[in-house]
Amino acid sequence: MSTQERESKPGPVAESTRITSLDLIRGVAVLGILLMNAVSIKFGFVPYLNISAGGSETWLDWTVGVFGEIFIDQKFMGLFSLLFGAGVMLFIERAAGARCC
């Protein structure tokens, strides 16, 4: 079986043709989304928008809250969306190759 036939055959992607770096970054993005939603899971939606509404009283609470707002909030959702789009494009290219010839 040639390489072209193996890549165009319908079914799961073979281990040798997977892009592991894309899978790794996608996993990091999913974990980042979990971190992003950790506050709203624990305290509800209001502290997600206002750090002091969640009972933030110490400097550590504020440090973690500000760090989350700057480096985590919505950044990982955008990264995951970008990677989802890249996955869809790979899927479309693979499907187009399966229909050819």
Stockholm file with secondary structure:
# STOCKHOLM 1.0

chainA/1-101         MSTQERESKPGPVAESTRITSLDLIRGVAVLGILLMNAVSIKFGFVPYLNISAGGSETWLDWTVGVFGEIFIDQKFMGLFSLLFGAGVMLFIERAAGARCC
#=GR chainA/1-101 SS CCHHHHHHSSSSCCGGGCCHHHHHHHHHHHHHHHHHHHHHHHHCSHHHHCGGGGTCCSHHHHHHHHHIIIIITTHHHHHHHHHHHHHHHHHHHHHHHHHCC
#=GC SS_cons         CCHHHHHHSSSSCCGGGCCHHHHHHHHHHHHHHHHHHHHHHHHCSHHHHCGGGGTCCSHHHHHHHHHIIIIITTHHHHHHHHHHHHHHHHHHHHHHHHHCC
//
